[in-house]
Amino acid sequence: MLYIHIPFCRQACHYCNFHFSTSLKYEDEMITALAREMEMRIDFLKSKKLTSVYIGGGTPSIISTTNLKYLFNAIHSTFEVMTNAEVTLEANPEDISKENLKTWKEVGINRLSLGVQSFHDQDLDWMNRIHDADAVSNALNLIQEANIEYSLDLIFGTPGLTKEMWIQNLHTAIELKPSHISAYALTVENKTALHSMVQKGQVKESPPELISEQFYIADELLEKAGYLHYEISNYALPGKEAVHNSNYWDSKEYLGIGPSAHSYNGTLRSWNISSNAQYLSFLSAKHNPSTHEELTPFDQINEYLMTRLRTSKGMNIQDWNQRFAASLRKEPEEMINKKLKSGEMISDGENYKLNKTYLFTADSVISDLFAIEDSLD
Ligand code: SF4
């Protein structure tokens, strides 16, 4: 599968720590560089057949239709995109127009991931999003008219988002019936405007109990409306789980193109330089913009636990036994047994999963299971 990072946004949202620039000056050069990187790194993937393509960022819906067409020509001349492949574009409401939707469909995009985040203007203002609630409703009308599948992104846990406001957001989302909904908890990341506002005491974070309550309200309301809570932050109507993201959680290989993009092929993990200027100069000199590391058995087992246990399927016990030697499994399995006894995890005989009550704190439960390198000697 292929991920392409478009590192441009119109303005910086206060909470965001993704890599992007708010200057579009080098858009054309960037698109040429992305095409060149694809060609240069094609051998990173064992298979040239793509089951999913994901154009993320940044705000990929910002780029011109000429550049988007150029990018898709490059994808098709480098890889074979399977006829039933999921091809997703991350889009922001302000970029949705009849013309853009027409071009997106023409180049083969069959799914949008729409950054709505909230239906409340006060919340959107606070986030420093460029759009307001009216823009969301116009965008949704156009998307529904164009009959293109979409996933809707929401954020909870923002300061000022009351329980009632969150319930309204969820009800509005449910009425729209998107095939997929992502609901992310706000996190205060280093080097963001939000982090500095919190440090200076200008913003008070939402209490952890309220954030946790909002997580479980989403679980309850969305499941009642027919959505499967198939990963910590993701909900889908049956059969509409995101192919691309599910591939990450199933440890399938992927190539990430563009500044800051990561790649993985089972044995190597690589990451690209996180600077637009340096990325462009690497590519204009035909140099590989990525650094890689070989995954140790210790990395592989921890990655397996971290990705599988985020999902409602959990980890298949037979697959686990086949993939990893008994010596590697010993320490995590001792911990799994403890977690089964404490009720943090459950087993149906075929799979180990997190107990739903612990889903919100999944990262801490899963990290307790990690194999420690010393114990593998
Ligand atoms: S639009 Fe998305 S990528 Fe850009 S700053 Fe906002 S959250 Fe970050």
Boltz pocket constraint, residues with backbone or C-beta under 6 A from the ligand:
constraints:
  - pocket:
      binder: B
      contacts: [[A, 8], [A, 9], [A, 10], [A, 11], [A, 12], [A, 13], [A, 16], [A, 17], [A, 18], [A, 20], [A, 57], [A, 58], [A, 59], [A, 92], [A, 115]]
      max_distance: 6.0
